[in-house]
Amino acid sequence: MITDSLSDRKNSICKVQPRHYFFRPESPKELPIKSSPQIDSHNLAEALGFLGFLRYYLKDIPSIGSIANDRQASSKMLQYKYAIQAGFAVPESCYTNRKENIVHLASRYRQLLFKSIENDDIWDEDNMQDYVFYAQKVSSETVLTAPDEAFSQTVSFAQNYVEKEFELRVSVVGNKIFACRINSQAMSDDTGKTDWRQGYDYGLEQEAFDLPKEISDKCQEYLRLMGLNFGCFDFIVTPAGEYVFLECNPNGQWLWVELATGLKISEAIADFLMNFG
């Protein structure tokens, strides 16, 4: 329960300078005592509104996971804007609910990749089952013959498919950078070669990787443009050796990288929070 006034809270914050690890807060979903649906909806909306505004009030507190900027930094559109400004190569992207726009993109490439914009899973409460929408590679010919309603029901996110030599997960904590090579194309089974998250049961190999300084510098510039001090980048490295930016999760998971590679990401997070400012 929050009982102190905002003025007292502000004074307290200024005195003790707390640090926070701000990781994917849940929206309010339950109430201790239920009323009418209208009142319950209002109370939940008020609680959600308070938490949203609280982010901006606390935005100057040192944190891993930006209290104020995480939400906007999750926008794929904004990510590609700043990735280009930082100097990264990026796939050509299309967001649309019109088939003709997808067809126009498909006319220039042999294969497209369809990805989720934000909501990449459905939870089936009845069967207690999580259905994940993994990235899907589709031939351009298939797009041409698909019905209009395959695209008109929601906004599709499509890109040209980029051939891979391997993939990278790059975790940046302040000025420390940890790169993990994901050998998604080395598996004997095709599962995981398009979306490496499907490859865990098929011998997916991961190892520490020495990231070129040029790419490290661009990662730092990207975070500066976004107003972040932490981010988990995903890259494709092509057979020609080009580094292609896919996305940067401003509050991504990193422990699996540490467990797979031994990279000391947790120590870097602890050091950052202890020594910030």
C-alpha positions as CSV (number, residue, x, y, z in Angstrom):
1,M,0.0,0.0,0.0
2,I,1.3,3.5,-0.9
3,T,0.7,5.8,2.0
4,D,3.4,8.5,1.8
5,S,2.8,11.8,-0.1
6,L,4.6,12.5,-3.4
7,S,6.5,15.3,-1.8
8,D,7.8,13.1,1.0
9,R,8.6,10.4,-1.6
10,K,10.6,12.8,-3.7
11,N,12.6,14.0,-0.7
12,S,13.3,10.4,0.2
13,I,14.4,9.6,-3.3
14,C,16.8,12.5,-3.4
15,K,18.4,11.5,-0.1
16,V,19.0,7.8,-0.6
17,Q,19.4,7.6,-4.4
18,P,18.1,4.1,-4.8
19,R,18.9,2.0,-7.9
20,H,16.4,-0.3,-9.6
21,Y,16.4,-3.3,-11.8
22,F,13.1,-2.6,-13.7
23,F,12.0,-5.7,-15.4
24,R,8.7,-6.2,-17.2
25,P,6.2,-5.0,-14.6
26,E,2.8,-6.7,-14.9
27,S,-0.4,-4.6,-15.4
28,P,-3.0,-4.8,-12.7
29,K,-5.4,-7.7,-13.3
30,E,-7.1,-8.5,-10.0
31,L,-8.9,-6.6,-7.3
32,P,-9.1,-7.7,-3.6
33,I,-12.9,-7.1,-3.6
34,K,-15.0,-7.3,-6.8
35,S,-17.8,-4.8,-7.5
36,S,-19.8,-4.2,-10.7
37,P,-18.0,-4.8,-14.0
38,Q,-18.0,-1.0,-14.6
39,I,-16.5,-0.1,-11.2
40,D,-14.0,-3.0,-11.5
41,S,-12.9,-1.7,-14.9
42,H,-12.6,1.8,-13.6
43,N,-10.5,0.7,-10.6
44,L,-8.1,-1.3,-12.7
45,A,-7.8,1.5,-15.2
46,E,-7.0,3.9,-12.4
47,A,-4.3,1.6,-11.0
48,L,-2.8,1.2,-14.5
49,G,-2.8,4.9,-15.0
50,F,-1.1,5.5,-11.7
51,L,1.7,3.0,-12.6
52,G,2.1,4.6,-16.0
53,F,2.5,8.1,-14.6
54,L,4.7,6.8,-11.8
55,R,7.2,5.8,-14.4
56,Y,7.8,9.4,-15.4
57,Y,7.9,10.6,-11.9
58,L,10.7,8.1,-11.1
59,K,12.5,8.4,-14.5
60,D,15.7,10.0,-13.0
61,I,16.4,7.0,-10.7
62,P,19.3,5.0,-12.0
63,S,18.0,1.7,-13.3
64,I,18.6,-1.2,-15.6
65,G,15.6,-1.3,-17.8
66,S,14.6,2.3,-18.3
67,I,11.6,3.2,-16.2
68,A,10.4,5.9,-18.6
69,N,11.8,4.8,-22.0
70,D,11.3,1.1,-22.2
71,R,7.9,1.3,-23.8
72,Q,8.7,3.6,-26.6
73,A,12.0,1.8,-27.2
74,S,10.1,-1.4,-27.8
75,S,8.6,0.1,-31.0
76,K,10.0,-1.8,-34.0
77,M,9.5,1.2,-36.2
78,L,11.4,3.5,-33.8
79,Q,14.1,0.8,-33.5
80,Y,14.8,0.8,-37.2
81,K,14.8,4.6,-37.4
82,Y,17.5,4.8,-34.8
83,A,19.4,1.7,-36.0
84,I,19.8,3.4,-39.4
85,Q,20.9,6.6,-37.7
86,A,23.5,4.6,-35.7
87,G,24.9,3.2,-38.9
88,F,23.5,-0.3,-38.9
89,A,22.4,-2.3,-42.0
90,V,18.8,-3.3,-41.6
91,P,16.3,-5.4,-43.6
92,E,13.7,-3.6,-45.7
93,S,10.5,-3.6,-43.6
94,C,6.8,-3.2,-44.4
95,Y,3.9,-2.7,-41.9
96,T,0.5,-3.0,-43.6
97,N,-2.9,-4.5,-43.7
98,R,-3.1,-4.4,-47.5
99,K,-2.0,-7.3,-49.7
100,E,-0.8,-5.0,-52.4
101,N,1.9,-3.5,-50.2
102,I,3.2,-7.0,-49.3
103,V,3.1,-7.9,-52.9
104,H,5.2,-4.9,-53.8
105,L,7.8,-6.0,-51.2
106,A,7.7,-9.5,-52.5
107,S,8.3,-8.4,-56.1
108,R,11.9,-7.4,-55.1
109,Y,12.9,-10.5,-53.1
110,R,12.7,-14.2,-53.4
111,Q,11.7,-14.8,-49.8
112,L,10.0,-12.7,-47.1
113,L,10.0,-13.1,-43.3
114,F,6.9,-12.4,-41.3
115,K,7.2,-11.4,-37.6
116,S,5.1,-10.3,-34.7
117,I,5.0,-6.5,-34.1
118,E,4.5,-7.0,-30.3
119,N,2.2,-9.8,-29.3
120,D,4.1,-13.0,-30.2
121,D,2.0,-15.6,-28.3
122,I,-1.5,-16.6,-27.3
123,W,-2.2,-18.2,-23.9
124,D,-4.9,-20.9,-24.0
125,E,-6.3,-20.8,-20.5
126,D,-8.5,-23.8,-21.0
127,N,-5.7,-26.1,-22.0
128,M,-2.9,-24.3,-20.1
129,Q,-0.9,-24.0,-23.3
130,D,1.2,-21.2,-24.7
131,Y,1.2,-20.9,-28.5
132,V,4.2,-18.8,-29.8
133,F,4.2,-17.0,-33.1
134,Y,7.8,-17.6,-34.3
135,A,9.2,-15.7,-37.3
136,Q,8.1,-17.5,-40.5
137,K,10.0,-17.6,-43.9
138,V,7.6,-17.4,-46.8
139,S,8.4,-17.6,-50.5
140,S,7.3,-14.6,-52.5
141,E,5.3,-16.8,-54.8
142,T,3.2,-17.9,-51.9
143,V,2.5,-14.3,-51.0
144,L,1.2,-13.6,-54.5
145,T,-1.4,-16.3,-54.3
146,A,-2.6,-15.7,-50.7
147,P,-6.1,-14.3,-50.3
148,D,-6.6,-10.7,-49.4
149,E,-8.1,-11.6,-46.0
150,A,-4.8,-13.1,-45.0
151,F,-3.5,-9.6,-44.6
152,S,-6.6,-7.4,-44.0
153,Q,-7.5,-8.6,-40.5
154,T,-4.6,-7.0,-38.7
155,V,-1.3,-5.3,-39.4
156,S,1.4,-7.6,-40.9
157,F,5.1,-7.0,-40.3
158,A,7.2,-8.3,-43.2
159,Q,10.8,-8.0,-44.2
160,N,13.1,-9.4,-46.9
161,Y,14.6,-12.6,-45.7
162,V,18.4,-12.2,-44.9
163,E,20.6,-15.2,-45.4
164,K,22.6,-16.2,-42.3
165,E,26.1,-17.5,-41.6
166,F,25.3,-17.2,-37.9
167,E,23.4,-15.0,-35.4
168,L,24.3,-12.8,-32.5
169,R,22.8,-11.8,-29.2
170,V,24.6,-8.8,-27.9
171,S,23.8,-7.7,-24.3
172,V,24.9,-4.2,-23.4
173,V,25.1,-3.0,-19.8
174,G,26.3,0.6,-19.6
175,N,29.7,0.6,-21.3
176,K,30.2,-3.2,-21.1
177,I,29.3,-5.4,-24.1
178,F,28.7,-9.2,-24.1
179,A,28.3,-11.0,-27.4
180,C,27.0,-14.5,-27.9
181,R,27.3,-16.3,-31.2
182,I,24.2,-18.4,-32.0
183,N,25.1,-21.1,-34.5
184,S,21.5,-21.5,-35.8
185,Q,22.6,-22.6,-39.3
186,A,24.8,-25.4,-38.1
187,M,22.0,-27.6,-36.8
188,S,21.2,-30.8,-38.8
189,D,17.5,-30.2,-38.5
190,D,15.9,-27.1,-40.2
191,T,13.9,-26.3,-37.0
192,G,15.5,-23.2,-35.5
193,K,17.3,-22.0,-38.7
194,T,14.6,-19.3,-39.3
195,D,13.9,-18.5,-35.7
196,W,16.7,-19.8,-33.4
197,R,14.3,-19.9,-30.4
198,Q,12.9,-23.1,-31.9
199,G,16.3,-24.8,-31.9
200,Y,16.9,-25.6,-28.3
201,D,15.8,-29.2,-28.7
202,Y,17.8,-29.6,-31.9
203,G,21.4,-29.1,-30.8
204,L,21.5,-25.3,-30.9
205,E,25.1,-24.2,-30.0
206,Q,26.0,-20.9,-28.4
207,E,29.4,-19.4,-27.5
208,A,31.1,-16.2,-26.5
209,F,32.1,-14.0,-29.4
210,D,34.5,-11.1,-29.9
211,L,32.3,-8.3,-31.4
212,P,34.1,-5.9,-33.8
213,K,34.7,-2.5,-32.2
214,E,32.7,-0.9,-35.1
215,I,29.6,-2.8,-34.2
216,S,30.2,-2.2,-30.4
217,D,30.4,1.5,-31.0
218,K,27.2,1.4,-33.1
219,C,25.4,-0.4,-30.3
220,Q,26.4,2.3,-27.8
221,E,25.3,5.0,-30.2
222,Y,21.9,3.3,-30.7
223,L,21.4,3.2,-26.9
224,R,22.4,6.8,-26.6
225,L,19.8,7.8,-29.2
226,M,17.2,5.7,-27.4
227,G,18.0,7.1,-24.0
228,L,18.9,3.7,-22.6
229,N,21.8,2.2,-20.7
230,F,20.8,-1.5,-21.3
231,G,19.7,-3.4,-24.3
232,C,19.7,-6.9,-25.8
233,F,20.5,-6.7,-29.6
234,D,19.8,-9.4,-32.2
235,F,21.9,-9.5,-35.3
236,I,22.3,-11.6,-38.4
237,V,25.9,-12.1,-39.7
238,T,25.5,-12.9,-43.4
239,P,27.8,-15.3,-45.4
240,A,29.5,-12.1,-46.8
241,G,30.3,-11.0,-43.2
242,E,27.8,-8.1,-43.0
243,Y,26.2,-7.4,-39.6
244,V,22.4,-6.8,-40.0
245,F,20.4,-5.3,-37.2
246,L,17.2,-7.2,-36.3
247,E,16.0,-5.6,-33.1
248,C,17.0,-4.4,-29.6
249,N,14.9,-5.5,-26.7
250,P,15.3,-2.6,-24.1
251,N,14.5,-5.1,-21.3
252,G,15.5,-8.4,-22.7
253,Q,16.4,-11.6,-21.0
254,W,20.1,-12.3,-20.6
255,L,20.6,-15.0,-18.0
256,W,20.4,-17.7,-20.6
257,V,23.4,-16.1,-22.4
258,E,25.4,-16.2,-19.1
259,L,24.5,-19.8,-18.5
260,A,25.4,-20.9,-22.0
261,T,28.7,-18.9,-22.4
262,G,29.9,-18.0,-18.9
263,L,29.8,-14.3,-19.8
264,K,29.5,-12.3,-16.5
265,I,26.4,-10.2,-17.4
266,S,25.0,-10.4,-13.9
267,E,28.2,-9.0,-12.4
268,A,28.1,-6.1,-14.9
269,I,24.5,-5.4,-13.9
270,A,25.4,-5.4,-10.2
271,D,28.4,-3.2,-10.8
272,F,26.4,-0.7,-12.8
273,L,23.7,-0.4,-10.1
274,M,26.3,-0.1,-7.4
275,N,28.5,2.5,-9.1
276,F,26.0,4.5,-11.2
277,G,26.4,8.2,-10.6
